[in-house]
Amino acid sequence: MRKVIMIGCDLHDAWMRLRIAVGAEKAVAKSFATADAAALIAWVKEFAALQGATRIVFAYEASGQGFGLYDTLTDAGIECYVLAPTHLPHTAHGRKRKTDDNDAQMILDEIRAHVLAGRKLPAVWVPDPQTRDDREAVRMRLEIGEQRTRIKNQIRNLAKRCKLTWPVWFTKSGNWSRRSLQWLRSVAAGEGQQVGRRIQVTLQTLLDLYQELSRQLGVLDQAVAKLACTPRYAREFARLRLLPGVGTLTAMVFLTELGDLARFANRRQLAAYLGLIPAAYESGQRDDRKGHITRQGPARVRHLLCQAAWAAQRVCARWKDRYEQLKRGSQKRAKIAIVALMRLLAIQMWHTARCQKLEELRDAAGPPETSARARQKGPPHPPYAIASACSG
């Protein structure tokens, strides 16, 4: 049997702690600066040559460091894996004795089980560099939207504490209108309803933040729309826009977060990845005990799927009927029904994006439908126009 160098790495911002072993031999410890990956590669290859090893297996936990080390090691010809922290073994004893050496040894043990015993390694799917770049723009759009929502809630709570009386025409939801913002500005300037000086300064600051975030949202919306029309996403995006409740942001979050759609063999794997399958508690005499959904995988996708599912059942009769059927006439089952719609919508989006013929989807979809929010503001561009614009 050929020799294999196995390396478990505990990666940090400044340093990485390694535990290195050859086969079943005792592991040795080594440390390198995180920024000096070249020294790591040189030492590992020299060590492998001295041991007569023909294979090097390296693994570390997924973290805020991203996939930079994975790219560097892979380019150097080293077999590298990025492991999912949630799938690694953690014991109560281990949490009380958490050290860099112990973490690196735990990862080394996983590699040994994989190489020597054939156990499946809990590795994450590593997206290509272009997918990572595209994700950053879409994720920033979601983050700025959440920040603006927090600012809006702060303004509303401040108004409640000051006992402000909202005008009947004030915008209830969505983007605040120009008239609504002017009224808030007048309150901050001391006109109309009187508030304290400190409250005026606070309200003025929050309004400035709100308008700046709204401006940034406009910039990011344009960036996401342009990304959707690039050759990398245009075809799948045009297909997804045929589905009720699926807008530009929902489609792009789905495509960028899932990446290669072909990596899911069936709908069960897709639902499991998105955390939309029930947890199982089946042991001993209990053979049919299901719990809440696992909530594994990207929470961003679940958040957008929830919004899209609510919109779909509002604007599409078929989805509305399905929702009522799942709810069984009980308001207590509303959440269960909407989670079921989320799973159905995710599976349909997966099948739709992978469909080869857009014309068949158009014929099956019927008249173009859109989200409830867009319908309230007037008819948007139909999906056919979006598809032709992207393809052009």
C-alpha positions in Angstrom: 0.0 0.0 0.0 1.4 3.4 -1.0 2.2 5.9 1.7 -0.2 8.8 2.3 0.6 12.0 4.1 -2.5 13.1 6.0 -2.7 16.7 7.5 -5.4 18.1 9.7 -5.3 21.9 10.0 -6.8 24.3 12.5 -6.9 27.5 10.5 -6.9 31.0 12.1 -6.3 34.5 10.9 -2.6 34.6 11.8 -1.5 31.0 12.3 -2.5 27.5 11.2 -1.8 24.6 13.5 -1.1 21.2 11.7 -1.2 17.6 12.8 0.6 15.5 10.3 0.7 11.7 10.1 1.9 9.0 7.7 -0.7 6.2 7.6 -1.4 5.0 11.1 1.8 6.3 12.6 1.8 8.8 15.5 1.0 12.4 14.4 3.5 15.3 14.7 2.6 18.9 15.2 3.7 21.9 13.0 2.7 25.6 12.8 2.9 28.0 9.9 1.8 31.6 9.3 -1.5 31.7 7.5 -0.1 34.3 5.0 2.9 32.1 4.2 1.2 29.3 2.4 4.3 28.9 0.1 6.4 27.8 3.1 3.7 25.3 4.1 3.7 23.8 0.6 7.4 23.6 0.3 7.7 21.9 3.7 4.9 19.4 3.0 6.3 18.4 -0.3 9.8 18.0 1.1 8.4 15.9 4.0 6.4 13.7 1.5 9.6 13.1 -0.5 11.5 12.0 2.6 8.7 9.6 3.5 8.4 8.3 0.0 4.7 9.3 -0.1 2.9 9.7 -3.4 -0.3 11.3 -2.0 -0.9 14.2 0.3 -4.4 14.8 1.8 -5.0 18.1 3.6 -8.2 19.3 5.3 -9.5 22.2 7.3 -12.8 23.6 8.6 -14.8 26.0 6.7 -14.6 29.5 8.2 -14.4 33.2 7.5 -11.1 32.6 5.7 -13.0 31.4 2.7 -11.4 29.1 0.1 -8.1 30.9 -0.5 -6.0 28.2 1.1 -8.0 25.5 -0.8 -7.2 27.3 -4.1 -3.5 27.6 -3.2 -3.1 24.0 -2.2 -5.0 22.6 -5.1 -3.0 24.6 -7.6 0.1 23.1 -5.9 -1.2 19.6 -6.6 -2.2 18.8 -3.0 -5.5 17.0 -2.4 -7.5 19.4 -0.2 -10.9 19.3 1.5 -12.9 21.9 3.3 -15.0 20.3 6.1 -18.4 21.4 7.3 -18.1 22.4 11.1 -21.6 21.2 11.8 -20.9 17.7 10.6 -17.7 17.2 12.6 -17.9 15.3 15.9 -18.1 17.5 19.0 -18.4 16.0 22.5 -19.1 17.7 25.8 -15.6 16.7 27.0 -14.1 18.1 23.8 -15.8 21.5 24.3 -14.1 21.8 27.7 -10.7 21.0 26.3 -10.7 23.0 23.1 -7.2 23.7 21.9 -5.7 24.2 18.5 -3.9 20.9 18.7 -7.1 19.0 19.7 -9.0 20.7 16.8 -6.3 19.8 14.3 -6.2 16.2 15.7 -10.0 15.9 15.3 -9.7 16.8 11.6 -6.8 14.5 11.2 -8.9 11.6 12.6 -11.6 12.4 10.0 -9.0 12.2 7.2 -7.6 8.9 8.6 -11.1 7.4 8.7 -11.6 8.5 5.1 -8.3 7.3 3.7 -7.8 4.2 5.7 -11.3 3.0 6.3 -13.3 4.6 3.4 -15.6 6.6 5.6 -17.3 9.5 3.8 -15.6 12.8 4.5 -18.0 15.7 5.6 -16.6 18.0 2.9 -18.5 21.0 1.6 -18.9 21.8 -2.1 -16.3 24.4 -3.1 -17.7 26.9 -5.6 -15.5 28.2 -8.4 -14.0 31.8 -8.0 -16.6 33.3 -10.4 -19.5 32.0 -8.3 -17.9 33.3 -5.1 -17.6 36.8 -6.7 -21.2 36.7 -7.9 -22.3 35.6 -4.4 -20.7 38.7 -2.8 -22.9 41.1 -4.8 -26.1 39.3 -4.2 -25.4 38.8 -0.5 -24.6 42.4 -0.1 -27.9 43.3 -1.7 -29.6 41.1 1.0 -27.5 42.6 3.8 -28.2 46.2 2.8 -31.9 45.4 2.6 -31.9 43.9 6.1 -29.9 47.0 7.4 -32.5 49.3 6.0 -35.3 47.3 7.5 -33.6 47.7 10.9 -33.4 51.5 10.4 -37.1 51.6 9.5 -38.0 49.7 12.7 -35.8 52.1 14.7 -37.6 55.1 13.3 -41.0 53.5 14.0 -40.0 52.6 17.6 -38.7 56.1 18.1 -42.0 57.6 16.9 -43.9 55.3 19.3 -41.8 56.4 22.3 -42.4 60.0 21.3 -46.1 59.4 20.8 -46.1 60.8 17.3 -49.3 60.5 15.3 -48.8 59.1 11.9 -50.7 60.7 9.0 -53.4 58.5 7.5 -51.6 58.7 4.1 -48.2 57.6 5.5 -46.8 54.6 3.6 -47.6 51.4 5.4 -45.0 49.1 3.9 -42.3 48.8 1.3 -40.4 51.8 0.3 -41.5 55.0 2.0 -42.8 57.5 -0.4 -41.3 61.0 -0.9 -44.2 62.6 0.8 -43.8 60.3 3.9 -40.1 61.1 4.1 -40.8 64.8 3.8 -43.1 64.6 6.7 -40.5 62.8 8.8 -38.0 65.4 7.8 -40.3 68.1 9.0 -40.7 66.5 12.4 -36.9 66.2 12.7 -36.7 70.0 11.8 -39.1 70.8 14.6 -42.1 71.6 12.4 -45.6 70.3 13.0 -45.5 67.8 15.9 -43.0 68.9 18.5 -40.4 66.6 19.8 -37.3 67.2 21.9 -34.0 68.5 20.5 -32.2 65.2 21.1 -35.0 63.3 19.4 -34.7 65.6 16.4 -31.0 64.9 16.0 -31.6 61.1 16.4 -34.5 61.1 13.9 -32.4 63.2 11.4 -29.5 60.7 11.7 -31.8 57.7 11.1 -33.4 59.3 8.1 -30.0 60.1 6.6 -29.0 56.4 7.1 -32.3 55.3 5.6 -31.9 57.4 2.4 -28.3 56.4 2.0 -29.1 52.7 2.3 -32.0 53.2 -0.2 -29.5 54.7 -2.6 -27.2 51.8 -2.2 -30.0 49.4 -2.7 -30.8 51.0 -6.0 -27.1 50.6 -7.1 -27.1 46.9 -6.0 -30.4 46.2 -7.6 -28.9 47.4 -10.9 -25.8 45.3 -10.3 -27.9 42.1 -9.6 -30.1 42.8 -12.7 -27.0 43.1 -14.9 -25.6 39.9 -13.4 -28.8 38.1 -14.2 -28.4 39.0 -17.8 -24.9 37.7 -18.2 -24.4 34.6 -20.3 -23.6 32.7 -17.1 -27.1 33.1 -15.7 -29.3 34.5 -18.4 -30.9 31.2 -19.5 -31.7 29.9 -16.0 -32.8 33.3 -14.9 -35.3 33.6 -17.8 -36.7 30.2 -16.9 -37.1 31.0 -13.2 -38.9 34.3 -13.9 -41.7 32.3 -15.4 -42.6 30.9 -12.0 -45.2 32.8 -9.8 -43.7 34.6 -6.9 -40.1 34.4 -8.1 -38.5 37.8 -8.7 -35.1 38.9 -9.8 -33.5 38.8 -6.3 -35.1 35.4 -5.4 -33.9 33.8 -8.7 -30.3 35.2 -8.3 -30.0 34.1 -4.7 -31.1 30.6 -5.7 -28.7 30.4 -8.6 -25.6 31.9 -6.8 -26.1 30.1 -3.5 -26.7 26.6 -5.1 -24.1 27.0 -7.8 -23.9 23.9 -9.8 -27.5 22.6 -9.9 -26.3 19.2 -11.3 -24.6 18.3 -8.0 -28.0 17.3 -6.6 -29.1 13.9 -7.8 -32.7 14.3 -6.9 -35.2 16.5 -5.1 -34.5 14.9 -1.7 -30.9 15.9 -1.8 -31.9 19.4 -2.7 -34.4 19.7 0.1 -31.9 18.2 2.6 -29.3 20.8 1.5 -31.7 23.6 2.0 -32.7 22.3 5.4 -36.4 21.8 4.4 -36.7 18.2 5.5 -38.0 17.2 9.0 -35.6 16.1 11.7 -35.9 12.4 12.6 -36.2 11.1 16.2 -36.5 7.4 15.5 -34.9 5.0 18.0 -35.9 2.0 19.9 -39.7 1.5 19.7 -40.2 4.8 17.9 -40.0 4.3 14.2 -42.0 7.2 12.8 -41.2 10.3 14.8 -40.5 13.5 12.8 -39.6 16.9 14.2 -39.2 20.4 12.8 -37.2 21.1 9.7 -33.4 20.8 10.1 -32.7 24.4 9.0 -29.3 23.2 7.6 -27.8 24.9 4.6 -28.0 28.5 3.4 -30.5 30.5 5.5 -30.6 33.2 2.8 -32.3 30.8 0.3 -34.9 29.7 2.9 -35.7 33.4 3.7 -36.3 34.3 0.0 -38.2 31.0 -0.6 -40.5 32.0 2.3 -41.3 35.4 0.8 -41.7 33.8 -2.7 -44.0 31.1 -1.4 -46.3 33.7 0.3 -46.3 35.8 -2.9 -47.0 32.7 -5.1 -50.1 31.7 -3.1 -51.4 35.2 -3.3 -51.2 35.7 -7.0 -51.6 32.1 -8.4 -54.8 30.1 -8.0 -53.0 26.8 -8.2 -50.6 27.7 -5.5 -53.4 29.1 -3.4 -55.4 25.9 -3.7 -52.3 23.8 -2.7 -51.8 26.1 0.3 -55.4 25.7 1.5 -55.2 22.0 1.0 -52.0 21.8 3.2 -53.5 24.1 5.8 -56.6 21.8 6.1 -58.7 24.8 7.3 -56.7 25.3 10.5 -54.7 28.5 11.1 -52.4 26.6 13.3 -51.1 24.7 10.2 -50.3 27.9 8.3 -46.6 27.7 9.0 -46.5 24.0 8.2 -48.3 24.7 4.9 -46.0 27.6 3.9 -42.9 25.5 4.7 -44.3 22.7 2.5 -44.8 25.4 -0.3 -41.2 26.5 0.2 -40.0 23.0 -0.5 -42.3 22.6 -3.5 -41.2 25.9 -4.9 -37.5 25.1 -4.4 -37.9 21.8 -6.2 -39.8 23.4 -9.0 -37.2 26.1 -9.4 -34.5 23.4 -9.5 -36.3 21.5 -12.2 -37.2 24.7 -14.1 -33.6 26.0 -14.1 -32.3 22.7 -15.5 -35.0 22.4 -18.2 -33.5 22.4 -21.7 -36.3 24.1 -23.6 -37.6 27.5 -22.6 -40.4 27.3 -25.1 -41.9 24.3 -23.3 -41.8 26.2 -20.0 -43.6 29.2 -21.5 -46.4 27.0 -22.9 -46.8 25.2 -19.5 -46.6 28.4 -17.5 -49.6 30.1 -19.2 -50.0 33.9 -18.7 -47.1 35.7 -17.1 -47.6 36.1 -13.3 -45.6 38.3 -10.9 -45.2 38.9 -7.2 -47.9 40.5 -5.1 -45.8 43.6 -4.4 -45.1 44.2 -8.1 -48.8 43.8 -9.0 -49.7 46.4 -6.4 -47.4 48.9 -8.1 -48.6 48.2 -11.6 -47.8 45.7 -14.3 -44.1 44.9 -14.7 -42.3 43.7 -17.7 -43.5 40.2 -18.6 -41.0 37.3 -18.2 -40.9 36.9 -22.0 -39.5 40.4 -22.4 -36.9 39.7 -19.7 -35.9 36.5 -21.3 -35.5 38.1 -24.8 -33.6 41.0 -23.3 -31.2 38.7 -21.5 -30.7 36.5 -24.5 -30.0 39.5 -26.7 
